[in-house]
Amino acid sequence: MVDSTTALGAHTAGNVPNAVRNSGADAGAGVPPQATQANPFPACARERARELLRICDPYEKAAGVSALRDCVRKGGAYWYPERRFVLTGAAHGTDEARGQGDANAFEAGIPGRPAAPVLVSPRELKQRAVTTTEGRAALLHALTHIEFNAINLALDALWRFDGLPVAYYDDWLQVAAEEAYHFSLLAAHLKTLGDDYAYGCFPAHDGLWDMARRTSGDWLARLALVPRTLEARGLDASPPIRAKLASAGDKDGAAILDIILRDEIGHVAIGNRWYRWGCERLGVEPVATYARLAAQYGAPRLRGPFNLAARRAAGFDDDELAALQAGE
């Protein structure tokens, strides 16, 4: 298999098509502070992203992501795409492997999480009717947990993968900040249901992060199977979940789902753009490559109904949607 991260690492912002170059903000502009031998990467935004990823308190993490976005936009932090991080306390027992080249290398303490929620198998999660307050709280809690995981996924995409255009890092920082906003909205709304309800009060599962772990050594696979598969699944799930909340009389919850769907279309579009950019640089066909990566990394087979309008808005083309509907 081609090591897509290594193959892509030589490309710089000068190689980026205009459609991709213009997809992010003008973050990272300006001249970085003078490097020194002791600090060769001063004000490194990617290092700060890794520090945020390690934070366990979800509210502190969410606030920190928003602060980092503002700092980068104001020229107070810089990306340094050439920087390669060395893992410390990696899960496979070596300290020298980089996450770039070893799919089993995952740094200890990443991601930082609170003690609750307790993580269990999806099969162990209890189904509750949304017509009850507890059932609605459980649904909102599950959504809150997804958004917390999504913050971690975006932060991991920032520090782990080097050698990419500045626009890539700009894009994923914006994604991280919007996921932090979604988390904050849902967590606050959950608390309005009663003193017994707050993030962590129900068990949750770890499906999103499990795929991040599997694709830690392959940038193209990460894009194919996290934003374009697992997160794109949210485009399909959002309308029926919104309908459940609305039917239960939760107008505020339904309004939050509208915000999330709007933003998630943009997030999946970012994943699609960078995935296609990567396929172009490697000289591979996107649909066939997606099928190969999905099989290699054990991605779940997606079943309908699909939100085709949202998927088209997020940049999936007719060939991709035909393959999706055919179960390929």
Buried (B, 14 or more C-beta within 10 A) or exposed (E): EEBBBEBBBEBEBEBBEEEBBEBBBEBBEEEBEEEEEEEEBBBBBBBBBBBBBBBEEBBEBBBBBBBBBEBBBEBBBBBBBEBBBEBEEBBEEEEEBBBBBBBBBBBEBBBBBBEEBEBEEEEEBEEBEBEEBBBBBBBBBBBBBBBBBBBBBBBBBBBBBBBBBBBBBBBBBBBBBBBBBBBBBBBBBBBEBEEEBBBBBBBBBBBBBEBBBBBBBBBBBBBBBBBBBBBBBBBBBBBEBBEBBBEBEBEEBBBBBEEBBEBBBBBBBBBBBBBBBBBEBBEBEBBEBBBBBBEBBEBEEBEEEBBBEBBBBBBBEEEBBEBBEEEE
